[in-house]
Amino acid sequence: MSLLCNTGDWFTLGLGNAFRKLEICSMEWPASINLENMAIHAAPYGGPIAIVKDPKMFIKLDGGTSTRPIIRVFNCVGKLISTINWDCGNLVTLGWSDSEELIGVQDDGTIFIHDMFGNFVHKFSVGKDVTDVADAKIFTSASGTGVAVMTSGFKIYILNNIKDPKSRPLSELLNLSSSLTCWEMVCKDRTTSCLLAVGNEITIVRHGDNVFTNHTLTMRNDFQSISLLSVSFDHEHVALLTNTGCLWMGSWDLKHKYCEFVTGRQEKANQLVWCIDGSTQYESQAVIVSYMNLILIVGATGESSVYTYDSPMTIIPEMDCVRVLTNYYHELVQKVPPSTSKIFGINISEPASFLFEAHRKFQDRSHQSDEYLCLIQNRLPAAVADCIEAAGHEFDPNTQKSLIRAAYFGKSFISGYNCSDYITMCKTLKVLNVLRDRNVGIPITIQQCVKFAGGEKKTFGKCFLCFFFTRFNHLQPVVILDRLVFRKYYGLSIHIAKYLKLQETRILEHWAFQKIIHDKNDDEVARKIAAKFSSAGLREPMSYANVADKAQQIGKTKLAITMKNTSALAKFHMTIRRYPLAQNLYKKYCQLNSLSTLKDIHSQEDDFLSQAELALREALQLGNLDASIPDISGNYRKAGKAIEAELADETKKLIRHQKLLQDKYQKDFFGLPLHAMVRKLLQLGDQRYAEKLKSEFKMSDRRYWWLRVQTYADSYQWDELEKFAKAKKSVIGYEPFVEVCLSKMNVAEAKKYLPRCSEENKLKWYLRAGCYADAATIAFVQKDIDSLLKIHDHCNDPALMATVENMIGQLSSKK
């Protein structure tokens, strides 16, 4: 069966050996970074990348540019993490330790250790006799990360573990000369060995052993020297490239030759790197030779493939693949996993391939789905297992979803199917995708994830998934969490730990250590640590002992004492929680005597409403409401009090306007409510800002009109009031205009608005204005005898009184 999906960048190196090239991400290098001029040192397992100008290249410098090396550390998407100005001796080489510490070797034999953030950790010397280092290798040994240095006199000294820097000469009897062209380190059977290439010979020297093994290489094509030497990531295989462009591949001890390959290229190669898949079969391995703008991939059986690039590239070896780093992209080259090949391979008729196609047809509502399922009815469990495993090997989330959905579709037809493998893979993919996200930048494969967790992949299928479940979910992937914590992704680390039901103690302790080291206010640090530890929701309370010891180590004795006392208080809080009445009495006591303790209790109980109310009360007392509003709003929102949270946000905006107006007019705006602020702006004549506040805070039109009417009347701006009344139809009527005029004893102005009052209120306002003649006319029209009698009682004009009596008589006679 032929499925062309996802096979565009596949290539074969011999029968059954399919390889593929995947794009991991695009790079975000700064504009000043050009890999053509740089020496690149990348840590494995998706670790950081150190870049420094290549000392072997001549580069034009600007006028103010220092000639001292500047080391820049990036993550795997090209985001700058730190910069190190190397102001010590001459730098020979850089590398990374297994704990992602940057190792720098100087020509005077001094080795410097920095963390990825550029902080100096420590330094040590290879030895008193080592003062003229010409070359150095940083390698993985049986006991950790090792360093080997070669002096200008061709003496080699080896440290097997930088954590315990004890150097020894490679061999007392070793006598090398300038004809040495290249060398590499190999660690096998807990022993460190060195491969030395001199002419057409390779000498294998075991560390501390005075017996050498010389191997004279005989190849079909003549050569004079070996220009490049490469040991595979697992130290099982070795490859060498001669000065004539011939490639030799074989076992690390040179006893077994896999193949010879003539590259046909005379230019000097930049790198020689193994691309392995973790299996023990040499036929499935490959070697990559990189030149200026292309990579040549050669299989152990002699087949080859070529990829060209439009910019220089660097090859980074990994335990199950290689990564290719360019100016624009970050790519991965690996042997296609068997489960993936069973589904997407060309002319494949495996059960997993039929299941995947059956699911596609099912989504298209095609009857062919059932036909495909009938072909593999007895082999469905194997097909489901292959789809699940293949999903783990994919980087593209959409492909992962397609494979997982196909597995879900297939398992529905299996009676009594155990879903543990399926659930495990779904969890694993969720974690892997988070790690690969651009904001985190750790693009590891699922095999590397297993390696992180302390295991080693042996087989495919169900056994592998069970193994992965055991390692990843039960023994804790401590290394992954530690690397996230070291990058200060504390929130993400805690989310992953909770998702996988792991303890968060190490994460919280590291966070507390960083707080102690970098924050200056010890009291605030102690309060934050106590609040975080108490609100972590752990089954057992966090121990403050390690935190107190850390504070003591860096000289913060007072903070250490506070942490010790807090530890005892935390135990008391955990105990009193079991007795609600006692806890309520204790809260009452704290409210009167210790608000800081009350804060810790509310934080421990996740009582967000009480936290908000307490913070609001405290802010009002201290007069720092503007600084406390964000926390108050956040706690109200967490407590489900949306209205209170919105009011807090509105208050924050109002305070911001008050500050602006205070600076603009040099008048006191602080503490004024919105109503008073708008009134004050209208009094100052800033109608535009007043309308801005009305719009932003959604003040009603009625309320705004009232404010304007009252403001004009208070300042006796009768002309402005009349213009305002004529500008548009009043939303509050014209009675307020009459009222404010009468309140200022200005009947003449009030008479301008009386005719525009509503009919039901017009009589009342004419009476209040003392316009009895007009009031009598309105009352007569409305046949309101009571109002006419009232006018008659208050009127002192005999003529008007006679008119009113006549009106009353007419209305009475009609009854």
C-alpha positions in Angstrom: 0.0 0.0 0.0 1.4 3.4 -0.9 1.0 6.4 1.4 2.9 9.5 0.3 2.0 11.5 3.4 5.1 12.9 5.3 7.6 11.2 3.0 8.7 14.3 1.0 12.1 14.5 2.7 12.8 10.8 3.1 15.8 9.2 1.5 17.1 5.6 1.6 20.6 4.4 2.4 20.4 0.8 1.5 17.6 -1.7 1.7 15.3 -1.0 4.7 17.3 2.0 5.9 15.1 5.1 5.3 16.2 8.5 6.7 14.3 11.7 6.9 15.0 15.4 7.4 12.6 17.4 9.5 12.4 21.2 10.2 12.2 21.7 13.9 11.8 25.5 13.9 12.9 28.7 12.2 15.7 30.6 13.9 15.5 34.0 15.6 19.2 35.0 15.5 20.0 38.7 16.1 21.0 40.5 13.0 24.7 40.6 14.0 24.9 36.8 14.0 26.3 35.1 10.9 27.3 31.4 11.4 29.9 31.6 8.6 32.1 33.6 11.0 31.3 31.8 14.2 32.5 28.8 16.1 29.4 27.0 17.4 29.3 24.7 20.5 25.9 23.2 21.2 24.8 21.1 24.1 23.0 17.8 23.3 19.4 17.0 24.2 18.2 20.3 22.9 20.4 22.2 25.2 21.8 25.8 24.9 24.1 26.9 22.1 27.3 28.9 22.7 28.6 31.0 19.8 31.9 32.9 19.6 33.8 34.4 16.7 36.0 31.8 15.1 39.6 32.7 15.9 40.8 31.0 12.8 39.0 33.4 10.5 39.9 37.0 9.7 37.0 39.3 10.4 36.8 43.0 9.9 36.0 44.8 13.2 34.4 48.1 13.7 36.3 50.9 15.4 35.1 50.4 18.9 34.8 46.6 18.8 36.9 44.7 21.4 39.2 42.0 20.1 38.5 39.9 23.2 36.1 37.0 22.6 32.5 37.6 23.4 30.5 34.4 24.1 26.8 34.5 23.4 24.5 31.8 24.7 21.3 31.1 22.8 18.5 28.6 23.1 17.5 26.3 20.3 15.4 28.9 18.5 18.1 31.6 18.5 16.8 33.7 21.5 19.7 35.2 23.4 20.1 33.9 27.0 23.3 35.5 28.1 26.6 37.1 27.1 30.0 36.4 28.5 32.9 38.9 27.9 35.9 36.6 28.0 38.5 38.8 29.6 40.9 36.1 30.8 43.5 34.2 28.8 43.4 32.9 25.2 40.4 30.6 24.7 41.2 27.2 23.2 37.8 25.5 23.1 34.3 25.6 24.6 31.9 22.8 25.4 29.0 21.8 27.7 28.8 19.5 30.7 26.1 17.0 31.3 24.5 19.5 33.7 24.4 22.2 30.9 27.3 24.2 32.3 29.6 26.0 29.9 33.2 24.7 30.0 35.9 27.0 28.7 39.5 25.8 28.3 42.4 28.4 28.2 45.8 28.0 26.7 47.4 28.3 30.2 45.5 25.1 31.4 42.8 26.9 33.3 39.3 25.6 33.0 36.4 28.0 33.7 32.9 26.9 34.4 29.9 29.2 33.8 26.2 28.5 33.9 24.1 29.2 30.8 23.1 32.6 32.2 26.8 33.7 32.1 27.3 33.5 35.9 30.8 32.3 36.9 30.6 29.1 38.9 34.3 28.1 39.5 37.6 27.5 37.9 40.5 25.0 38.3 43.7 24.1 36.6 44.5 21.0 34.7 47.9 20.8 36.4 50.9 22.8 37.5 52.9 21.5 34.5 50.2 22.3 32.0 50.7 25.9 30.9 50.7 25.7 27.1 47.5 24.0 25.9 47.3 23.8 22.1 44.1 21.8 21.7 41.4 20.3 24.0 38.5 17.9 23.8 35.4 17.9 26.1 33.8 14.5 26.2 31.4 12.2 28.1 33.1 9.7 30.4 31.8 6.9 32.6 32.0 9.2 35.6 30.6 12.5 34.1 32.0 15.2 31.8 35.7 14.9 31.1 38.3 17.2 29.6 41.4 16.2 27.6 44.1 18.8 26.8 47.1 18.6 24.4 50.1 20.8 25.1 52.2 22.4 22.4 54.7 19.6 23.2 52.1 17.0 22.2 51.6 15.8 25.8 48.0 14.8 26.6 46.4 15.1 30.0 43.0 13.8 30.9 40.4 14.7 33.6 37.6 12.2 33.6 35.2 14.3 35.7 35.2 18.1 36.1 33.4 17.7 39.4 36.5 15.9 40.7 39.3 17.6 38.7 42.2 15.2 39.0 44.3 15.1 35.9 46.7 12.4 34.7 48.9 12.1 31.6 47.4 9.8 28.9 50.5 7.7 29.0 54.0 8.3 30.3 55.6 6.5 27.3 53.6 8.2 24.6 55.8 10.2 22.3 53.9 12.2 19.7 55.2 14.5 17.0 53.9 17.3 14.8 52.7 14.7 12.3 49.6 14.2 14.5 46.7 15.4 12.4 43.6 14.7 14.6 42.6 12.9 17.8 39.4 11.9 19.6 38.4 10.5 22.9 36.5 7.2 23.4 35.0 5.8 26.6 34.3 2.1 26.6 33.9 -0.4 29.5 34.4 2.5 32.0 37.8 3.2 30.5 38.9 6.3 28.7 40.9 5.8 25.5 42.3 8.2 23.0 42.5 7.7 19.2 45.5 9.4 17.6 45.9 9.8 13.8 49.4 10.0 12.5 49.9 9.5 8.8 48.0 6.4 7.7 48.1 5.0 11.2 45.7 5.3 14.2 47.0 4.6 17.7 44.6 3.6 20.5 46.0 4.6 23.9 44.1 3.6 27.0 44.2 6.1 29.8 47.0 5.2 32.2 48.1 2.2 30.1 51.6 2.0 28.7 50.6 -0.5 26.0 49.6 1.1 22.7 47.7 -0.5 19.8 48.7 0.7 16.4 46.4 0.2 13.4 47.6 0.8 9.9 44.7 1.5 7.7 44.7 0.0 4.2 42.2 1.5 1.8 41.5 1.0 -1.9 42.6 4.6 -2.6 46.0 5.9 -1.5 46.2 8.6 1.1 48.9 10.4 3.1 47.0 11.5 6.2 43.7 11.5 8.1 42.1 14.9 8.2 39.0 14.2 10.3 38.1 11.7 13.0 34.7 11.1 14.5 33.4 8.8 17.3 29.7 8.1 17.5 27.5 9.4 20.3 27.4 6.0 22.0 31.1 5.4 21.4 30.5 2.3 19.4 31.6 3.4 16.0 34.4 5.5 14.5 34.7 7.2 11.1 37.6 8.9 9.5 38.1 11.1 6.4 41.4 11.1 4.5 43.1 14.0 2.8 42.0 12.6 -0.5 38.3 12.6 0.4 37.9 8.9 1.2 35.6 7.9 4.1 36.3 4.9 6.3 33.6 3.6 8.7 34.1 0.9 11.3 34.0 -0.2 15.0 35.6 2.0 17.6 38.5 -0.4 18.1 39.1 -0.5 14.3 38.8 -4.2 14.2 35.7 -4.3 12.0 35.4 -2.2 8.8 31.8 -1.4 7.7 32.6 0.3 4.4 34.8 2.7 2.4 33.3 5.5 0.4 34.9 7.9 -2.0 33.3 11.3 -1.6 34.8 12.7 -4.8 35.3 16.1 -3.1 38.7 17.7 -2.8 37.7 20.7 -0.6 38.2 20.5 3.1 35.3 19.2 5.1 34.1 21.1 8.1 32.6 18.3 10.2 32.4 14.6 10.4 29.5 13.3 12.5 27.7 10.0 13.1 23.9 9.8 12.8 22.9 6.8 14.8 19.5 5.5 15.9 20.4 3.8 19.2 20.4 0.3 17.9 23.3 -2.2 17.9 23.2 -3.0 14.2 25.8 -1.0 12.4 24.0 -1.3 9.0 21.3 1.2 10.2 23.9 3.9 11.1 25.1 6.7 8.9 27.9 9.3 8.8 27.4 13.0 7.8 30.2 15.0 6.2 29.5 18.7 6.1 31.1 21.1 3.6 30.5 24.8 3.2 27.1 24.6 1.7 26.1 21.0 1.6 26.0 17.8 3.7 26.9 14.4 2.4 25.1 11.5 4.2 26.7 8.1 3.8 25.2 4.9 5.1 27.2 2.1 6.7 26.6 0.0 3.7 28.0 2.5 1.2 24.9 4.4 -0.1 24.8 8.2 0.0 22.6 11.2 -0.3 23.3 14.9 -0.6 21.5 18.0 0.7 22.5 21.5 -0.3 22.0 24.7 1.8 22.1 28.4 1.0 24.0 29.3 4.2 26.7 27.6 6.3 25.6 25.0 8.7 26.7 23.2 11.9 26.0 19.6 12.7 25.1 18.7 16.3 25.2 14.9 17.1 22.5 13.4 19.3 21.9 9.9 20.7 19.3 9.1 18.0 19.8 11.7 15.3 21.7 14.8 14.4 20.5 18.4 14.4 21.4 20.8 11.6 21.8 24.5 12.5 21.8 27.2 9.9 21.3 31.0 9.7 17.6 30.4 9.1 16.4 27.0 10.2 16.9 24.3 12.8 16.5 20.8 11.3 16.8 17.2 12.4 18.1 14.2 10.4 17.3 10.8 11.7 16.7 7.2 10.6 13.0 6.8 10.1 11.6 4.8 13.1 10.2 1.4 12.2 6.7 2.2 13.4 6.7 5.3 11.2 8.0 3.4 8.2 5.2 0.8 8.7 2.6 3.6 8.3 4.0 6.1 5.8 6.5 4.0 3.9 6.2 3.5 0.1 4.6 0.3 -1.1 3.8 -0.7 2.5 1.1 -3.3 3.4 1.6 -3.4 7.2 -1.5 -3.5 9.5 -0.7 0.0 10.9 -0.8 1.5 7.4 -4.2 -0.1 6.7 -5.5 1.2 10.1 -4.3 4.7 9.4 -6.0 4.6 6.0 -9.2 3.1 7.4 -9.4 6.0 9.8 -8.9 8.5 7.0 -11.7 6.9 5.0 -13.9 6.9 8.1 -13.4 10.6 8.4 -14.5 10.9 4.7 -17.6 8.8 5.5 -16.4 6.2 3.0 -17.5 2.5 3.1 -13.9 1.6 2.2 -13.0 2.1 5.9 -14.7 -1.1 6.8 -12.9 -2.9 3.9 -9.5 -1.8 5.3 -10.5 -3.0 8.8 -11.5 -6.4 7.5 -8.0 -6.9 6.1 -6.3 -6.5 9.5 -9.0 -7.8 11.8 -6.7 -10.3 13.6 -3.8 -7.9 13.7 -5.5 -4.8 15.1 -3.6 -4.8 18.5 -0.2 -4.6 16.7 -1.6 -1.9 14.3 -2.8 0.2 17.3 0.6 -0.1 19.1 2.4 1.0 16.0 0.2 4.1 15.5 0.7 5.0 19.2 4.5 4.6 19.0 4.7 6.5 15.6 2.9 9.4 17.2 5.7 9.7 19.8 8.3 10.0 17.1 6.6 13.0 15.3 7.3 16.7 15.9 4.3 18.0 14.0 1.2 18.2 16.4 -1.2 17.6 13.5 0.6 14.4 12.5 0.6 13.3 16.1 -3.2 13.9 16.3 -3.8 11.9 13.1 -1.9 8.9 14.5 -3.4 9.1 17.9 -6.9 9.4 16.5 -6.2 6.4 14.2 -5.1 4.4 17.3 -8.2 5.5 19.2 -10.3 4.4 16.2 -8.6 1.0 16.1 -8.8 0.3 19.8 -12.6 0.7 19.6 -12.7 -2.6 17.8 -10.5 -4.5 20.2 -12.4 -6.3 23.0 -10.9 -5.7 26.5 -8.2 -3.3 25.2 -5.9 -2.0 27.9 -5.7 1.8 27.4 -2.7 2.4 29.6 -0.3 2.7 26.6 -2.6 5.1 24.8 -3.0 7.3 27.9 0.7 7.3 28.6 1.6 8.4 25.0 -1.0 11.2 25.2 0.5 12.5 28.4 4.0 12.1 27.0 3.2 14.0 23.8 1.6 16.9 25.8 4.8 17.3 27.8 7.1 16.9 24.8 5.1 19.6 22.8 5.4 22.0 25.7 9.2 21.4 25.8 9.5 22.0 22.1 7.5 25.2 22.1 9.4 28.2 20.9 9.0 29.9 24.3 10.8 27.0 26.0 13.1 25.8 23.2 14.1 22.3 24.2 13.4 20.2 21.1 14.1 16.7 22.3 12.9 13.4 20.8 11.0 10.8 22.7 14.1 8.6 22.9 16.0 11.4 24.5 13.2 12.0 26.9 13.5 8.3 28.0 17.2 8.8 28.3 16.6 11.8 30.4 14.4 9.7 32.7 17.3 7.3 33.3 16.5 4.6 30.8 17.5 3.3 27.5 15.2 2.3 24.7 15.7 -1.4 23.8 12.7 -2.4 21.6 9.7 -1.0 19.9 6.0 -1.6 20.4 4.3 -2.4 23.6 7.4 -3.3 25.6 8.8 0.2 24.9 5.6 1.9 26.0 5.5 -0.1 29.2 9.1 0.8 29.8 8.5 4.4 29.1 5.5 4.5 31.4 7.6 3.0 34.2 10.5 5.4 33.7 8.7 8.6 32.8 5.8 8.4 35.2 7.0 6.5 38.2 10.7 7.2 38.6 10.2 10.9 37.9 11.9 12.6 34.9 14.1 14.6 37.3 16.5 15.8 34.7 13.8 17.4 32.5 12.3 19.2 35.5 15.7 20.2 36.7 16.6 21.8 33.3 13.3 23.6 33.2 13.9 24.9 36.8 17.4 26.0 36.0 16.0 28.0 33.1 13.6 29.6 35.7 10.5 28.1 34.1 9.1 27.5 37.6 5.4 27.8 36.6 5.8 25.3 33.8 7.8 22.9 35.9 5.1 22.9 38.6 2.4 22.4 36.0 4.3 19.4 34.5 4.9 18.0 38.0 1.2 18.2 38.8 0.2 16.8 35.5 2.4 13.8 36.0 1.6 13.6 39.7 5.1 14.3 40.8 6.4 16.1 43.9 7.1 19.8 43.5 9.5 20.0 46.4 12.7 20.4 44.3 11.1 23.1 42.2 9.9 25.2 45.1 13.3 24.9 46.9 15.2 26.1 43.8 12.7 29.0 43.4 13.3 29.9 47.1 17.1 29.7 46.6 16.8 32.2 43.7 14.7 34.5 45.8 17.2 34.5 48.7 20.2 35.1 46.4 18.7 37.9 44.2 16.1 39.8 46.3 17.3 42.4 48.7 14.4 42.8 51.1 14.7 39.9 53.5 11.4 40.4 55.2 9.5 40.4 51.9 11.5 37.3 50.8 10.6 35.5 53.9 6.9 36.4 53.5 6.8 35.3 49.9 8.5 32.0 50.5 6.2 31.2 53.4 3.2 32.1 51.4 4.3 30.0 48.4 5.3 27.0 50.5 2.0 27.1 52.5 -0.1 27.4 49.3 1.6 24.7 47.3 -1.0 22.1 48.3 1.5 19.4 49.1 0.6 16.3 51.1 3.4 17.1 53.6 4.4 20.7 54.6 7.6 22.0 52.9 10.7 21.9 55.0 12.4 25.2 55.5 15.7 23.7 56.7 17.4 23.7 53.3 16.2 27.2 52.6 17.5 28.4 56.0 20.9 26.7 55.3 21.1 28.5 52.0 20.5 31.8 53.6 23.1 31.1 56.2 25.7 30.1 53.5 25.4 33.4 51.7 25.6 35.4 54.9 21.9 36.3 55.5 21.8 35.2 59.1 18.7 37.2 60.0 16.8 35.6 57.1 18.0 32.2 58.1 16.6 32.7 61.6 13.3 33.9 60.2 13.1 30.8 58.0 13.6 28.6 61.0 10.9 30.4 63.0 8.6 30.2 59.9 9.1 26.4 59.8 7.8 26.0 63.3 4.9 28.4 62.5 4.0 26.5 59.4 3.7 23.2 61.3 1.4 25.0 63.8 -0.8 26.2 60.9 -1.0 22.7 59.5 -2.1 21.4 62.9 -4.7 24.1 63.7 -6.4 23.5 60.4 -7.9 20.4 61.8 -9.8 22.4 64.4 -12.1 25.0 62.7 -13.2 26.8 65.9 -9.6 27.2 67.1 -8.6 28.4 63.6 -11.3 31.0 63.5 -10.3 32.3 66.9 -6.7 32.4 65.8 -7.7 34.4 62.7 -9.5 36.9 64.9 -6.4 37.3 67.0 -4.2 37.7 63.9 -6.5 40.4 62.5 -6.0 42.4 65.7 -2.3 41.7 66.2 -0.5 40.3 63.1 -1.9 41.1 59.7 1.1 39.5 58.0 0.3 36.1 59.7 -3.3 36.5 58.6 -2.2 37.0 55.0 -0.2 33.8 55.2 -3.3 31.9 56.5 -5.5 33.2 53.8 -2.9 32.3 51.2 -2.5 28.8 52.7 -6.3 28.3 52.5 -6.6 29.7 49.0 -9.1 32.1 50.5 -8.9 34.7 47.7 -11.9 36.7 48.8 -10.4 37.3 52.2 -7.0 38.1 50.6 -8.7 40.7 48.4 -10.7 42.3 51.3 -7.7 42.4 53.6 -5.4 43.9 50.9 -8.1 46.5 50.2 -8.5 47.4 53.8 -4.8 47.7 54.3 -4.3 49.7 51.1 -6.9 52.3 52.2 -5.3 52.6 55.6 -1.8 53.1 54.2 -2.9 55.3 51.3 -1.2 53.1 48.6 -4.4 51.9 46.8 -2.9 52.4 43.4 0.0 49.9 44.0 -2.3 47.3 45.6 -5.2 47.4 43.0 -3.7 44.7 40.7 -3.4 42.1 43.5 -6.9 43.0 44.8 -8.4 42.7 41.4 -6.7 39.3 40.7 -7.8 37.9 44.0 -11.4 39.0 43.5 -11.4 37.4 40.1 -10.0 34.1 41.5 -12.7 34.2 44.1 -15.4 34.4 41.4 -16.3 38.0 42.2 -16.4 39.4 38.7 -18.3 42.6 39.7 -15.8 43.5 42.5 -12.9 42.7 40.2 -14.3 45.0 37.5 -14.8 47.7 40.1 -11.1 47.3 41.2 -10.0 47.6 37.6 -12.1 50.8 37.1 -10.6 52.2 40.3 -7.1 51.6 38.9 -8.0 53.5 35.7 -9.5 56.3 37.7 -6.4 56.7 39.9 -4.3 56.9 36.7 -6.4 59.8 35.5 -6.2 61.5 38.8 -2.4 61.5 38.6 -2.5 63.0 35.1 -4.9 65.7 36.2 -3.0 66.5 39.3 0.2 67.1 37.3 -1.7 69.1 34.7 -3.7 71.5 36.9 -1.7 71.3 40.1 -5.0 70.8 42.0 -6.0 68.0 44.3 -7.8 65.3 42.4 -6.7 62.3 44.5 -9.5 60.5 46.3 -12.3 62.2 44.3 -15.1 59.9 42.9 -15.9 60.0 39.2 -18.8 62.4 39.8 -16.7 64.9 41.6 -13.8 64.7 39.0 -16.1 65.4 36.1 -17.7 68.4 38.0 -14.2 69.7 38.8 -13.2 69.5 35.2 -16.3 71.3 34.0 -15.6 74.0 36.5 -12.0 74.3 35.1 -13.5 74.5 31.6 -11.9 71.2 30.4 -15.1 69.9 28.7 -13.1 67.6 26.4 -11.4 65.7 29.3 -14.8 65.5 31.1 -16.4 63.9 28.1 -13.4 61.5 27.8 -14.0 60.3 31.4 -17.8 60.0 30.7 -17.1 57.8 27.7 -14.3 55.7 29.3 -16.3 55.0 32.5 -19.7 54.8 30.8 -21.3 57.6 32.8 -25.0 57.9 31.9 -26.1 60.9 29.7 -28.6 62.0 32.4 -26.0 62.1 35.0 -23.6 64.1 32.8 -26.3 66.6 31.8 -27.2 67.2 35.4 -23.5 67.9 36.2 -23.2 70.4 33.4 -26.4 72.2 34.3 -25.4 72.5 37.9 -21.8 73.6 37.1 -23.0 76.4 34.8 -25.5 77.6 37.4 -23.0 77.4 40.3 -20.6 79.6 38.2 -23.4 81.9 37.0 -22.6 81.2 33.4 -26.2 81.9 32.2 -25.2 82.3 28.6 -23.4 79.0 28.5 -26.4 77.4 30.1 -28.7 78.8 27.4 -26.3 77.6 24.7 -26.2 74.2 26.2 -30.1 74.0 26.4 -30.4 75.0 22.7 -27.6 72.7 21.4 -29.6 69.5 21.5 -32.8 68.2 23.1 -32.3 67.7 26.8 -32.2 64.1 28.0 -33.3 65.2 31.5 -36.0 67.6 30.4 -35.9 71.3 31.2 -37.2 71.2 34.7 -33.6 71.0 36.1 -32.7 74.2 34.1 -35.6 76.0 35.9 -34.6 74.5 39.2 -31.0 75.7 39.2 -32.1 79.2 38.0 -34.6 79.4 40.8 -32.0 78.1 43.3 -29.8 81.1 42.3 -32.9 83.5 42.6 -32.7 84.2 38.9 -36.4 84.1 37.8 -35.7 85.9 34.5 -33.4 83.0 33.4 -35.9 80.5 34.7 -38.7 82.0 32.5 -36.6 81.1 29.4 -37.1 77.4 30.1 -40.6 77.3 31.7 -42.4 77.0 28.3 -40.3 73.9 27.5 -41.2 72.0 30.6 -43.4 68.9 30.2 -47.1 69.6 30.4 -47.6 67.6 33.6 -44.9 69.6 35.4 -45.3 73.0 33.8 -48.0 74.2 36.3 -45.9 73.3 39.3 -42.8 75.1 38.0 -44.8 78.2 37.0 -46.1 78.3 40.5 -42.6 77.9 42.0 -41.3 80.7 39.8 -44.2 83.0 41.0 -45.6 83.4 37.5 -49.2 83.3 38.8 -50.9 84.7 35.7 -49.4 82.1 33.4 -50.0 79.5 36.1 -53.7 80.5 36.2 -54.1 80.2 32.5 -52.5 76.7 32.5 -54.7 75.6 35.5 -57.8 76.8 33.7 -56.9 74.9 30.5 -56.2 71.8 32.6 -59.5 72.5 34.6 -57.5 72.3 37.9 -59.8 74.2 40.4 -57.5 73.2 43.3 -54.5 74.9 41.7 -56.7 78.0 40.9 -57.7 78.2 44.5 -54.0 78.0 45.6 -53.1 80.8 43.2 -56.0 82.9 44.6 -54.7 82.4 48.1 -51.1 83.4 47.2 -51.9 86.2 44.8 -51.8 89.9 45.9 -52.9 91.4 42.6 -56.6 92.3 42.8 -57.0 92.2 39.0 -55.4 88.7 38.8 -57.5 87.6 41.8 -60.7 88.7 39.9 -59.6 86.8 36.9 -58.9 83.7 38.9 -62.3 84.0 40.6 -64.0 84.2 37.2 -62.1 81.1 36.1 -63.2 79.2 39.1 -66.8 80.3 38.6 -66.7 79.1 35.0 -65.3 75.7 35.9 -67.7 75.3 38.8 -70.8 76.1 36.6 -69.8 73.5 34.1 -70.0 70.8 36.7 
